[in-house]
Amino acid sequence: MRSPLHYLVVTALATLCLTASALHAQRVRGELRIEVHDSAGAAVSADAELLSEANQLHRTFKIAQDGRYTAQDIPFGVYRLNISAEGFAPWSNLVNIRSEVPVRIPVTLGVAPVATQIQVTDSATLVDPSRTGSVYSVGRQTIDQQMAAQPGRNLSDLVNQQPGWLYEANGVLHPRGSEYDVQYIFDGLPMTQNRSPAFAPEFDADDVESMRVLTATFPAEYGRKLGGVVEVTTVKDVPDGLHGQFDLNAGSFSSISSSAALSYAFGENRFSISGNGFHTDRYLDPPVLENFTNRGNAGGFSTGYEREFSGSDRLRITIIHNAVRFLVPNELVQQQAGQRQDITNQETSGQIFFQHTISPNLFLSLSGSVRDASADLTSNPSATPVIVSQSRGYREGYARADLSGHKGHHNWKTGVDSLFTPVHEALSYEITDLTQFDPATQQQFSFSDRKWDLEPSAYIQDEVHLGNWNFSAGLRFDHYGFVVHESAWSPRLGVSRYVSSLNLLLHASYDRVFQTPAMENLLLASSSLLNTLDPVVLRLPVRPVRGNYYEVGATKSVLGKLRIDANIFRRDFHNYPDDDTLLDTGVSFPIAFQHARIFGEELRLEVPEWWRFSGYLSYSNQSGIGNGPITGGLFLGSDAAGVLTNLNQFAVSQDQRNTARARIRFQAEKRLWVAMSAQYGSGLPASLSSTETQSFLLAQYGSAILDRVNFDRQRTRPTFSLDFAAGAQLYRKELRSVTLQMQVSNLTDRVNVVNFASLFSGTAVSIPRSVSGGLKLSF
């Protein structure tokens, strides 16, 4: 049965056609090299502005005395470039960034007439006529004005605001019904492991200039995790001299966070260093209203060096270290017993990037990284129903080489990359409450193992632009070699047609995906040592996911101020991934079902700027249906019975049928803004065990939580949150500024139960009404 939104989106698409965001197939980052001179050919120092409404990018910069400037890491798209200098007429033009091959823009400034005016915004950048799919961009202004209600979620909160994405417990992102399949691309280098607050430290948002969020039309160079891709680009355009920034934020639950950054540039050298940290008494989403044992602390630093050896060669080196330590929230029974569980997640990485411009149409890039990550869990003797201790981690090596080119109507790219990852896992437990387990379950257990993960790949991709038609085609090869060994070829196709008279872009795409299983505790779940845990043990190897993604949609500009994006999508999976927990330890591991189908519709209306207003309204409708039997994972005792013969259909855990979000921002004065935002979710499936009685659940969670669960429909009840934010620039002169900001989250103090299940795969209460404020100094 079709949802009402299906007909709404179909109608919207037809209306767009009658009335009259996206992805290119590369690293989707280019470079702009500007040369400014006068009519006699002499170099001119100037002020410049580069902006794109579609990509939410607005950079202002100074062109030096030699008249040259290089703008790095520019997302593909259409831009308005404005240049002005004293005594000269302003210069303005559209610029297209279509390839990693640097674009050279020579600018000749003429003598200024009596009166001149430069254009600051441009409707021509609202819709990119060369895209072949949908993409959502998050710019620097949005990142700066985002204050997470809970520390550690600044960037993921912004991703969660995009159509098709939703949170489950503890800030775990799920794109279009996918589990464990979010990939971050950090300055071109992929991070494929779970980066939710419970599994990894967060990136420092102050280091980030922009993000692009993808759920379809993936370039062939992206693989391994393709539920959704988040491209993160850090600040590269460092002005000459010494500059810095300091942030201090405080709020409810004794939360306090701070960050500081310094940069120094001279000649062809760029140095940067930053540090950050926070403390909070509410880090994860607790399973009960009382917010027991939920303290968290984090700290980290990053440093970088970049050198421009010539107009053709650049080297960049980055070192990052982050750590977060937090307690696992208790439910009522565990709190009464005096349980305490501590987790420490640490991550240290080093990255190197080298680029060489071979010719005006040929570009070579080499990059690599080493990343050491660890996670440790300990329990005190009062833990119930089990005392658990765990230490796991990996040291990931990554290397890649890419060659990009432009010729005629073609922008192509080819390359190879590989992961080399030694993984180690150790776990021990002791059952303290035998009544919660099968009587035959082993009361004590210890495990330790090590293994290498090898994942090489190769790809080729081409984009063709013929008039108002655009075509993208790519082919990727992957090999996965960890617990199982499998290989796959993945074709990617996209096509779009731009109707210039209507300022309308129609697009369609197909992505074949090969997704590797989640690494967390996969060695444990695959070990034969677990055969001793229970008389009945079923262990099935977790194989890679194979899927087919389809999307059709449209993007249209209305009145040069409003952009409408409408998409219809479908995803078909074989070996659909999910997760489960070992006994009641909170130690999760991947499992898989034979088939799943996710389909839905998305609609987003965005106003980048209209008079003093900006904002968006989005609505998503999706349905996810999974099919047994189980094809991978670990199952003990009664859980193992029937999993190989159960062919029933079920709603996947991310099956939220209706999700709506809205935000409106008003620039009250030049240096003062206010904003309101709201979000609604119709509720996720509730994981209910047949052995858990109402009295048992009441003892664990309390009546306030159970009241937010519809046991007849086996879903959580709808969630709603209304937020308010405001900011004021107290001082500004050149690059020096002082900014004050505040935010109130969940104004109505509504009790929102996000999930209802076990602690780490489930039961979670969203934050109540909370207040936060921050002060930012820049120079």
ChimeraX attribute file (.defattr): number of C-alpha atoms within 10 A of each C-alpha:
attribute: neighborCount
match mode: 1-to-1
recipient: residues
	/A:1	3
	/A:2	7
	/A:3	14
	/A:4	10
	/A:5	20
	/A:6	19
	/A:7	12
	/A:8	15
	/A:9	21
	/A:10	16
	/A:11	12
	/A:12	20
	/A:13	23
	/A:14	12
	/A:15	11
	/A:16	23
	/A:17	18
	/A:18	10
	/A:19	13
	/A:20	15
	/A:21	26
	/A:22	27
	/A:23	28
	/A:24	28
	/A:25	29
	/A:26	27
	/A:27	24
	/A:28	20
	/A:29	22
	/A:30	21
	/A:31	20
	/A:32	20
	/A:33	15
	/A:34	18
	/A:35	20
	/A:36	24
	/A:37	19
	/A:38	15
	/A:39	11
	/A:40	9
	/A:41	10
	/A:42	11
	/A:43	17
	/A:44	23
	/A:45	19
	/A:46	21
	/A:47	16
	/A:48	20
	/A:49	17
	/A:50	21
	/A:51	22
	/A:52	27
	/A:53	26
	/A:54	25
	/A:55	27
	/A:56	20
	/A:57	19
	/A:58	17
	/A:59	14
	/A:60	14
	/A:61	16
	/A:62	16
	/A:63	22
	/A:64	17
	/A:65	12
	/A:66	13
	/A:67	19
	/A:68	18
	/A:69	19
	/A:70	16
	/A:71	17
	/A:72	15
	/A:73	22
	/A:74	20
	/A:75	27
	/A:76	25
	/A:77	27
	/A:78	23
	/A:79	27
	/A:80	22
	/A:81	21
	/A:82	20
	/A:83	23
	/A:84	21
	/A:85	17
	/A:86	12
	/A:87	11
	/A:88	18
	/A:89	20
	/A:90	22
	/A:91	18
	/A:92	18
	/A:93	11
	/A:94	15
	/A:95	18
	/A:96	15
	/A:97	19
	/A:98	28
	/A:99	29
	/A:100	30
	/A:101	25
	/A:102	23
	/A:103	20
	/A:104	13
	/A:105	13
	/A:106	13
	/A:107	18
	/A:108	18
	/A:109	22
	/A:110	15
	/A:111	12
	/A:112	14
	/A:113	10
	/A:114	6
	/A:115	6
	/A:116	9
	/A:117	9
	/A:118	12
	/A:119	12
	/A:120	13
	/A:121	18
	/A:122	15
	/A:123	18
	/A:124	18
	/A:125	22
	/A:126	30
	/A:127	27
	/A:128	26
	/A:129	26
	/A:130	28
	/A:131	32
	/A:132	33
	/A:133	31
	/A:134	26
	/A:135	22
	/A:136	21
	/A:137	22
	/A:138	21
	/A:139	20
	/A:140	19
	/A:141	13
	/A:142	14
	/A:143	18
	/A:144	15
	/A:145	15
	/A:146	18
	/A:147	24
	/A:148	16
	/A:149	25
	/A:150	25
	/A:151	24
	/A:152	29
	/A:153	24
	/A:154	20
	/A:155	21
	/A:156	20
	/A:157	19
	/A:158	17
	/A:159	25
	/A:160	20
	/A:161	17
	/A:162	22
	/A:163	27
	/A:164	23
	/A:165	20
	/A:166	22
	/A:167	19
	/A:168	21
	/A:169	26
	/A:170	25
	/A:171	23
	/A:172	21
	/A:173	27
	/A:174	21
	/A:175	25
	/A:176	29
	/A:177	27
	/A:178	26
	/A:179	23
	/A:180	27
	/A:181	24
	/A:182	25
	/A:183	23
	/A:184	21
	/A:185	19
	/A:186	17
	/A:187	17
	/A:188	17
	/A:189	20
	/A:190	21
	/A:191	19
	/A:192	20
	/A:193	18
	/A:194	20
	/A:195	20
	/A:196	19
	/A:197	21
	/A:198	25
	/A:199	19
	/A:200	21
	/A:201	24
	/A:202	22
	/A:203	23
	/A:204	22
	/A:205	20
	/A:206	21
	/A:207	19
	/A:208	20
	/A:209	22
	/A:210	24
	/A:211	26
	/A:212	23
	/A:213	26
	/A:214	25
	/A:215	25
	/A:216	28
	/A:217	30
	/A:218	30
	/A:219	28
	/A:220	30
	/A:221	23
	/A:222	19
	/A:223	23
	/A:224	24
	/A:225	25
	/A:226	26
	/A:227	23
	/A:228	25
	/A:229	26
	/A:230	22
	/A:231	23
	/A:232	23
	/A:233	20
	/A:234	16
	/A:235	15
	/A:236	16
	/A:237	17
	/A:238	17
	/A:239	17
	/A:240	16
	/A:241	11
	/A:242	14
	/A:243	17
	/A:244	17
	/A:245	18
	/A:246	19
	/A:247	18
	/A:248	17
	/A:249	19
	/A:250	19
	/A:251	20
	/A:252	18
	/A:253	19
	/A:254	11
	/A:255	22
	/A:256	20
	/A:257	20
	/A:258	18
	/A:259	22
	/A:260	20
	/A:261	20
	/A:262	17
	/A:263	20
	/A:264	17
	/A:265	19
	/A:266	12
	/A:267	9
	/A:268	12
	/A:269	15
	/A:270	21
	/A:271	18
	/A:272	21
	/A:273	19
	/A:274	21
	/A:275	21
	/A:276	22
	/A:277	20
	/A:278	20
	/A:279	22
	/A:280	23
	/A:281	21
	/A:282	24
	/A:283	29
	/A:284	29
	/A:285	28
	/A:286	26
	/A:287	30
	/A:288	23
	/A:289	20
	/A:290	14
	/A:291	21
	/A:292	20
	/A:293	22
	/A:294	22
	/A:295	21
	/A:296	23
	/A:297	21
	/A:298	22
	/A:299	21
	/A:300	22
	/A:301	20
	/A:302	21
	/A:303	18
	/A:304	18
	/A:305	18
	/A:306	20
	/A:307	17
	/A:308	15
	/A:309	12
	/A:310	10
	/A:311	10
	/A:312	14
	/A:313	15
	/A:314	17
	/A:315	17
	/A:316	18
	/A:317	18
	/A:318	17
	/A:319	18
	/A:320	19
	/A:321	20
	/A:322	23
	/A:323	21
	/A:324	25
	/A:325	20
	/A:326	25
	/A:327	24
	/A:328	25
	/A:329	28
	/A:330	27
	/A:331	23
	/A:332	19
	/A:333	15
	/A:334	17
	/A:335	17
	/A:336	11
	/A:337	14
	/A:338	13
	/A:339	22
	/A:340	22
	/A:341	21
	/A:342	19
	/A:343	20
	/A:344	22
	/A:345	22
	/A:346	21
	/A:347	21
	/A:348	18
	/A:349	18
	/A:350	18
	/A:351	20
	/A:352	19
	/A:353	19
	/A:354	17
	/A:355	19
	/A:356	19
	/A:357	20
	/A:358	15
	/A:359	12
	/A:360	13
	/A:361	17
	/A:362	19
	/A:363	21
	/A:364	20
	/A:365	18
	/A:366	17
	/A:367	20
	/A:368	20
	/A:369	20
	/A:370	18
	/A:371	19
	/A:372	16
	/A:373	20
	/A:374	20
	/A:375	22
	/A:376	18
	/A:377	20
	/A:378	20
	/A:379	21
	/A:380	15
	/A:381	16
	/A:382	17
	/A:383	23
	/A:384	26
	/A:385	21
	/A:386	24
	/A:387	23
	/A:388	25
	/A:389	21
	/A:390	20
	/A:391	17
	/A:392	20
	/A:393	23
	/A:394	22
	/A:395	19
	/A:396	20
	/A:397	18
	/A:398	21
	/A:399	18
	/A:400	19
	/A:401	17
	/A:402	21
	/A:403	21
	/A:404	24
	/A:405	20
	/A:406	19
	/A:407	10
	/A:408	9
	/A:409	12
	/A:410	17
	/A:411	23
	/A:412	24
	/A:413	27
	/A:414	20
	/A:415	20
	/A:416	17
	/A:417	19
	/A:418	18
	/A:419	20
	/A:420	17
	/A:421	21
	/A:422	16
	/A:423	23
	/A:424	19
	/A:425	22
	/A:426	18
	/A:427	20
	/A:428	15
	/A:429	20
	/A:430	19
	/A:431	22
	/A:432	16
	/A:433	13
	/A:434	14
	/A:435	9
	/A:436	13
	/A:437	15
	/A:438	14
	/A:439	11
	/A:440	12
	/A:441	17
	/A:442	16
	/A:443	16
	/A:444	14
	/A:445	15
	/A:446	14
	/A:447	15
	/A:448	16
	/A:449	13
	/A:450	14
	/A:451	14
	/A:452	16
	/A:453	17
	/A:454	17
	/A:455	21
	/A:456	18
	/A:457	22
	/A:458	21
	/A:459	23
	/A:460	23
	/A:461	24
	/A:462	23
	/A:463	27
	/A:464	18
	/A:465	18
	/A:466	13
	/A:467	11
	/A:468	13
	/A:469	19
	/A:470	20
	/A:471	23
	/A:472	27
	/A:473	21
	/A:474	24
	/A:475	20
	/A:476	25
	/A:477	19
	/A:478	23
	/A:479	19
	/A:480	23
	/A:481	15
	/A:482	21
	/A:483	18
	/A:484	12
	/A:485	12
	/A:486	15
	/A:487	15
	/A:488	17
	/A:489	15
	/A:490	20
	/A:491	20
	/A:492	23
	/A:493	24
	/A:494	28
	/A:495	22
	/A:496	24
	/A:497	21
	/A:498	24
	/A:499	16
	/A:500	11
	/A:501	8
	/A:502	15
	/A:503	22
	/A:504	25
	/A:505	28
	/A:506	23
	/A:507	25
	/A:508	23
	/A:509	24
	/A:510	23
	/A:511	24
	/A:512	24
	/A:513	28
	/A:514	26
	/A:515	24
	/A:516	26
	/A:517	28
	/A:518	23
	/A:519	19
	/A:520	22
	/A:521	22
	/A:522	22
	/A:523	21
	/A:524	22
	/A:525	24
	/A:526	18
	/A:527	16
	/A:528	11
	/A:529	13
	/A:530	20
	/A:531	14
	/A:532	12
	/A:533	16
	/A:534	18
	/A:535	12
	/A:536	16
	/A:537	18
	/A:538	18
	/A:539	18
	/A:540	15
	/A:541	18
	/A:542	25
	/A:543	24
	/A:544	25
	/A:545	22
	/A:546	18
	/A:547	21
	/A:548	18
	/A:549	23
	/A:550	19
	/A:551	23
	/A:552	23
	/A:553	26
	/A:554	28
	/A:555	29
	/A:556	27
	/A:557	24
	/A:558	17
	/A:559	10
	/A:560	17
	/A:561	18
	/A:562	19
	/A:563	23
	/A:564	24
	/A:565	26
	/A:566	27
	/A:567	26
	/A:568	23
	/A:569	21
	/A:570	19
	/A:571	22
	/A:572	19
	/A:573	21
	/A:574	20
	/A:575	25
	/A:576	29
	/A:577	28
	/A:578	20
	/A:579	16
	/A:580	18
	/A:581	20
	/A:582	15
	/A:583	18
	/A:584	18
	/A:585	21
	/A:586	17
	/A:587	20
	/A:588	18
	/A:589	22
	/A:590	23
	/A:591	26
	/A:592	26
	/A:593	23
	/A:594	18
	/A:595	22
	/A:596	24
	/A:597	20
	/A:598	22
	/A:599	20
	/A:600	25
	/A:601	29
	/A:602	24
	/A:603	23
	/A:604	20
	/A:605	19
	/A:606	21
	/A:607	21
	/A:608	20
	/A:609	17
	/A:610	12
	/A:611	8
	/A:612	12
	/A:613	15
	/A:614	18
	/A:615	19
	/A:616	18
	/A:617	19
	/A:618	22
	/A:619	21
	/A:620	26
	/A:621	24
	/A:622	24
	/A:623	20
	/A:624	23
	/A:625	18
	/A:626	22
	/A:627	20
	/A:628	20
	/A:629	19
	/A:630	24
	/A:631	21
	/A:632	25
	/A:633	23
	/A:634	27
	/A:635	24
	/A:636	20
	/A:637	17
	/A:638	12
	/A:639	12
	/A:640	15
	/A:641	14
	/A:642	11
	/A:643	16
	/A:644	13
	/A:645	10
	/A:646	12
	/A:647	15
	/A:648	9
	/A:649	13
	/A:650	14
	/A:651	18
	/A:652	22
	/A:653	23
	/A:654	26
	/A:655	23
	/A:656	24
	/A:657	16
	/A:658	20
	/A:659	22
	/A:660	20
	/A:661	21
	/A:662	19
	/A:663	19
	/A:664	17
	/A:665	21
	/A:666	18
	/A:667	17
	/A:668	12
	/A:669	10
	/A:670	9
	/A:671	13
	/A:672	16
	/A:673	18
	/A:674	18
	/A:675	19
	/A:676	17
	/A:677	19
	/A:678	18
	/A:679	19
	/A:680	16
	/A:681	21
	/A:682	17
	/A:683	25
	/A:684	26
	/A:685	23
	/A:686	22
	/A:687	17
	/A:688	15
	/A:689	8
	/A:690	6
	/A:691	7
	/A:692	9
	/A:693	10
	/A:694	11
	/A:695	9
	/A:696	12
	/A:697	14
	/A:698	14
	/A:699	12
	/A:700	18
	/A:701	20
	/A:702	18
	/A:703	13
	/A:704	13
	/A:705	22
	/A:706	18
	/A:707	13
	/A:708	21
	/A:709	22
	/A:710	15
	/A:711	13
	/A:712	6
	/A:713	10
	/A:714	15
	/A:715	22
	/A:716	26
	/A:717	23
	/A:718	19
	/A:719	19
	/A:720	18
	/A:721	22
	/A:722	19
	/A:723	19
	/A:724	19
	/A:725	21
	/A:726	19
	/A:727	20
	/A:728	18
	/A:729	16
	/A:730	11
	/A:731	12
	/A:732	13
	/A:733	8
	/A:734	6
	/A:735	10
	/A:736	13
	/A:737	15
	/A:738	17
	/A:739	18
	/A:740	19
	/A:741	22
	/A:742	21
	/A:743	25
	/A:744	20
	/A:745	23
	/A:746	24
	/A:747	16
	/A:748	12
	/A:749	14
	/A:750	15
	/A:751	20
	/A:752	22
	/A:753	29
	/A:754	27
	/A:755	31
	/A:756	27
	/A:757	16
	/A:758	18
	/A:759	23
	/A:760	25
	/A:761	22
	/A:762	19
	/A:763	24
	/A:764	27
	/A:765	23
	/A:766	25
	/A:767	22
	/A:768	18
	/A:769	18
	/A:770	17
	/A:771	20
	/A:772	21
	/A:773	19
	/A:774	19
	/A:775	18
	/A:776	19
	/A:777	16
	/A:778	17
	/A:779	15
